[in-house]
Amino acid sequence: MLNAAVNEVRQPRADEETSSVYVRRRAAQERLSQSAPTLCERVKTEPVTPPVVDSDYACGQRWLEEFHNCMTLQHLRFADIQPTGRSQVPDQNIIFDQSGIARDSNDF
């Protein structure tokens, strides 16, 4: 959609185009040529460096982030179950001890 608008601005003057419309379109073309590149243009031109995922630290961080996400979902599940007795959030296989510390139920 953005590309279509940019391409339309860059078209040569059409026979049926009034001079005021042409002047506005030329002004838009001038602003477009002076503006910073769009996000789409930057994504196409900037090199992408993949994140380092093979280190033990990165794997540990990814596991910790996933565990925190599962803890949050489990809290939501329990919050739904208490008043209604059911929840649309699936069980995350996480249990919380008396002090509130989360543990993976598969570890027991």
FENLIN-V208667 format. One record per residue. RES is the residue in three letters. PHI is phi in whole degrees, 0 to 359 (* if undefined). BURIAL is # if it has 24 or more other ideal C-beta (glycine too) atoms within 12 Angstrom, else .. D_FIRST is the distance of its C-alpha to the first C-alpha in Angstrom with 2 decimals. Layout:
BEGIN
RES;PHI;BURIAL;D_FIRST + RES;PHI;BURIAL;D_FIRST
END
This chain:
BEGIN
MET;*;.;0.00 + LEU;296;.;3.80 + ASN;298;.;5.39 + ALA;295;.;5.14 + ALA;294;.;6.47 + VAL;295;.;8.77 + ASN;296;.;9.91 + GLU;293;.;10.73 + VAL;296;#;12.73 + ARG;274;.;14.56 + GLN;290;.;15.73 + PRO;290;.;19.50 + ARG;296;.;21.07 + ALA;273;.;21.21 + ASP;299;.;24.66 + GLU;274;.;23.80 + GLU;280;.;22.02 + THR;287;.;24.37 + SER;293;.;25.52 + SER;293;.;24.36 + VAL;294;.;20.72 + TYR;297;.;21.10 + VAL;297;.;22.69 + ARG;297;.;19.97 + ARG;293;#;17.31 + ARG;294;.;19.70 + ALA;295;.;20.22 + ALA;296;.;16.55 + GLN;295;.;16.62 + GLU;295;.;19.81 + ARG;297;.;18.53 + LEU;296;.;15.60 + SER;289;.;18.27 + GLN;268;.;20.51 + SER;282;.;18.28 + ALA;292;.;18.48 + PRO;297;.;16.18 + THR;289;.;13.16 + LEU;302;.;13.82 + CYS;299;.;11.79 + GLU;293;.;13.93 + ARG;294;.;17.00 + VAL;297;.;16.74 + LYS;289;.;16.70 + THR;261;.;19.64 + GLU;280;.;21.82 + PRO;291;.;24.42 + VAL;256;.;24.52 + THR;256;.;28.05 + PRO;293;.;28.80 + PRO;292;.;30.88 + VAL;283;.;34.55 + VAL;240;.;35.35 + ASP;269;.;38.63 + SER;279;.;40.80 + ASP;298;.;42.99 + TYR;297;.;41.66 + ALA;297;.;38.01 + CYS;295;.;39.07 + GLY;295;.;41.15 + GLN;295;.;38.38 + ARG;296;.;35.99 + TRP;297;.;38.81 + LEU;297;.;39.57 + GLU;296;.;35.99 + GLU;296;.;35.85 + PHE;295;.;39.27 + HIS;297;.;38.23 + ASN;297;.;35.27 + CYS;295;#;37.76 + MET;299;#;40.21 + THR;297;.;37.71 + LEU;297;.;36.88 + GLN;294;#;40.62 + HIS;299;.;41.28 + LEU;298;.;38.73 + ARG;299;#;40.45 + PHE;296;#;43.85 + ALA;295;.;42.68 + ASP;287;.;41.55 + ILE;292;.;44.73 + GLN;304;.;47.19 + PRO;279;.;46.59 + THR;252;.;45.39 + GLY;85;.;46.91 + ARG;211;.;43.65 + SER;208;.;40.23 + GLN;274;.;36.88 + VAL;277;.;36.69 + PRO;291;.;38.36 + ASP;295;.;41.42 + GLN;261;#;40.71 + ASN;58;.;44.34 + ILE;238;#;45.03 + ILE;243;.;48.22 + PHE;241;.;49.29 + ASP;279;.;52.94 + GLN;303;.;55.09 + SER;272;.;53.86 + GLY;89;.;50.16 + ILE;282;.;49.60 + ALA;276;#;47.08 + ARG;221;.;48.16 + ASP;285;.;46.73 + SER;293;.;48.83 + ASN;286;.;48.80 + ASP;281;.;50.95 + PHE;259;.;53.87
END
